[in-house]
Amino acid sequence: SHGRARRRDQLLRGPDMLHIVNKSAAERSSLDSCLRMATQGSAVLLIEDAVYAATTGNAAAAKIQAASAGLKIYALGPDLAARGMAGRVLDGVNVVDYGGFVDLVAEHSNCQSWL
């Protein structure tokens, strides 16, 4: 089983990985786990309640800003708007619509959802 864990870690750490996080950093450790495993050049897409992490005044904002130095950070615009956060997006976070979400999935050979 140790070999399976190593292969899984290698897949999660590939540069062509899209990491998708949907839980608030205040509720779950999904974002922390994702940021710890993601490697330079990987993409992270925040959806649903995870979009709060991409906004000013949020406890996870510093983590997102630090991560944006080596990762491509995206947030789903409709989810930001639904939560009243569209005007509070951090610098360095790219806002995408549903079409952009589809493009990100198509552009990356691997996707990992962090639940």
TORPA-251723 format. One record per atom (N, C-alpha, C): x, y, z; residue in three letters. Coordinates in steps of 0.001 Angstrom, whole numbers, plus 500000, padded with zeros to 6 digits. Example, Ala and Ser with C-alpha at 12.3 -4.5 7.8 and 13.67 -1.06 7.14 Angstrom:
2
513190494310507800ala 512300495500507800ala 513200496700507800ala 512850497750507080ser 513670498940507140ser 512900500030507870ser 
END
This chain:
115
500814498804500000ser 500000500000500000ser 500856501258500000ser 502103501139500476his 502987502303500494his 503273502788499071his 503422501852498136gly 503657502217496741gly 502488502965496139gly 501260502563496499arg 500069503276496001arg 500047504706496515arg 500395504900497770ala 500397506253498351ala 501430507127497642ala 502585506565497343arg 503629507335496656arg 503168507726495260arg 502540506795494527arg 502033507113493185arg 500959508183493244arg 500063508077494248arg 499018509086494408arg 499642510459494654arg 500650510516495528asp 501311511788495817asp 501988512351494575asp 502588511487493758gln 503233511955492529gln 502203512534491570gln 501046511894491452leu 499989512425490588leu 499496513779491091leu 499293513888492410leu 498778515137492978leu 499761516282492848leu 501018515955492738arg 502045516988492703arg 502494517349491287arg 501860516806490281gly 502251517109488908gly 501928518544488530gly 502729519128487636pro 502522520526487246pro 501283520741486379pro 500744519671485824asp 499581519805484957asp 498302519418485705asp 498265519757486978met 497150519383487847met 496266520600488119met 494968520376488021leu 493988521366488464leu 493419520868489784leu 493630521639490836his 493093521324492156his 491802522122492328his 490722521464492695ile 489429522118492868ile 489017521992494329ile 488809523146494967val 488432523173496388val 487047523792496491val 486147523141497246asn 484782523662497354asn 484334523950498783asn 485176523705499768lys 484776523933501163lys 485471525160501735lys 484785525856502601ser 485343527023503278ser 486538526599504123ser 487572527421504103ala 488754527151504928ala 488411527234506412ala 487321527906506753ala 486887527999508151ala 486230526702508628ala 485712525909507691glu 485006524660508028glu 485873523420507965glu 486725523356506942arg 487495522140506670arg 488946522500506376arg 489797521499506413ser 491225521703506124ser 491556521421504653ser 490540521336503806ser 490753521003502393ser 491705521970501705ser 491537523257501952leu 492394524249501302leu 493840524079501761leu 494048523907503059asp 495409523711503573asp 496045522475502948asp 495301521383502870ser 495822520152502266ser 496174520374500802ser 495300521044500098cys 495524521337498686cys 496788522165498497cys 496923523244499238leu 498080524128499084leu 499376523425499472leu 499306522520500417arg 500490521767500836arg 500932520803499724arg 499984520212499009met 500304519213497986met 500577519810496600met 500023520958496307ala 500163521551494974ala 501604521993494727ala 502060521768493516thr 503423522143493164thr 503435523380492275thr 504603523973492197gln 504829525171491387gln 504195525004490015gln 503407525984489608gly 502780525965488299gly 501424525295488234gly 501023524587489298ser 499697523972489328ser 498632525058489423ser 497407524681489117ala 496283525605489204ala 495353525166490334ala 494813526156491034val 493847525910492112val 492598526700491782val 491464526002491701leu 490181526644491437leu 489328526569492698leu 488922527723493185leu 488065527814494367leu 486625527973493897leu 485758527077494383ile 484346527126494021ile 483504527043495289ile 482210527261495141glu 481257527188496255glu 481795528002497440glu 481753527468498665asp 482178528240499835asp 483682528478499902asp 484460527773499114ala 485912527994499099ala 486272529367498544ala 485362530006497796val 485678531317497227val 485924532371498310val 485406532161499505tyr 485662533118500581tyr 487154533315500819tyr 487946532263500621ala 489396532347500842ala 490067533325499882ala 489426533617498770ala 489995534500497755ala 489574535955497936ala 489019536281499098thr 488507537634499319thr 489261538352500431thr 489278539671500336thr 489934540486501352thr 489211540347502685thr 489976540432503752gly 489398540363505086gly 489094538952505556gly 489467537957504787asn 489211536570505162asn 490449535996505841asn 490240535108506797ala 491351534516507540ala 492333533760506640ala 491847533221505527ala 492708532449504624ala 493362533320503550ala 493086534607503541ala 493597535491502481ala 495119535454502382ala 495814535466503505ala 497282535464503483ala 497812534182502841ala 497152533063503086lys 497578531791502485lys 497411531841500971lys 496296532405500517ile 496047532501499075ile 497057533437498429ile 497315534575499064gln 498280535511498495gln 499674534898498427gln 500076534179499458ala 501383533517499445ala 501427532443498359ala 500364531677498235ala 500312530603497246ala 500327531142495824ala 499780532333495611ser 499686532877494250ser 501057533200493656ser 502096533194494481ala 503445533409493957ala 503905532231493103ala 503433531020493419gly 503873529853492662gly 502768529056492009gly 501516529379492365leu 500370528655491823leu 499472529621491062leu 498702529100490144lys 497692529904489463lys 496398529731490255lys 495906530807490827ile 494714530745491671ile 493528531319490908ile 492437530554490886tyr 491205530970490220tyr 490050530877491204tyr 489054531736491017ala 487823531668491804ala 486645531761490845ala 485610530996491124leu 484436530974490258leu 483580532210490515leu 483468533056489503gly 482755534322489614gly 481314534209490078gly 480515533300489502pro 479130533183489961pro 479024532826491451pro 479973532044491967asp 479946531717493393asp 480347532918494244asp 481292533715493761leu 481642534965494455leu 480433535893494496leu 479765536043493355ala 478604536936493268ala 477474536453494166ala 477225535158494191ala 476134534606495002ala 476358534846496496ala 477622535024496886arg 477961535250498290arg 478245536722498587arg 478002537581497602gly 478211539012497795gly 479674539403497900gly 480563538608497317met 482004538824497456met 482695539256496159met 481952539506495114ala 482553539799493806ala 483447541035493840ala 483161541983494706gly 483963543211494789gly 485122543133495758gly 485371541965496337arg 486414541838497367arg 487484540810497004arg 487688540575495719val 488641539547495273val 490076540037495465val 490911539170495999leu 492322539484496228leu 493069539694494920leu 494078540550494942asp 494976540684493798asp 495655539341493563asp 495835538984492322gly 496489537729491984gly 495529536568491800gly 494258536771492117val 493246535731491922val 492511536026490617val 492436535034489756asn 491754535170488475asn 490317534695488627asn 489376535540488271val 487961535183488356val 487540534595487014val 486896533419487069val 486425532754485855val 484926532501485959val 484288532430484794asp 482870532067484744asp 482777530553484513asp 481567530057484282tyr 481412528611484081tyr 482175528118482852tyr 482199528927481802gly 482973528562480617gly 484459528459480932gly 484940529377481782gly 486333529327482213gly 486628528093483047gly 485666527682483863phe 485784526448484653phe 485987525265483699phe 485145525191482676val 485256524111481692val 486608524168480983val 487045525367480609asp 488345525520479950asp 489473525019480842asp 489429525353482126leu 490476524898483047leu 490521523369483116leu 489360522749483204val 489318521282483249val 489893520703481957val 489539521300480830ala 490020520803479538ala 491526521025479357ala 492060522094479935glu 493473522434479782glu 494394521583480643glu 493876520969481674his 494697520179482593his 494408518698482418his 495479517919482338ser 495278516476482118ser 494799515755483371ser 494983516373484548asn 494545515770485803asn 493797516780486646asn 492724516338487295cys 491967517189488214cys 491817516462489537cys 491972517202490623gln 491797516646491958gln 490807517516492715gln 489712516930493160ser 488741517649493974ser 489055517403495440ser 489162518480496203trp 489441518424497634trp 488138518631498374trp 487639517593499027leu 486343517644499685leu 486454517860501169leu 
END
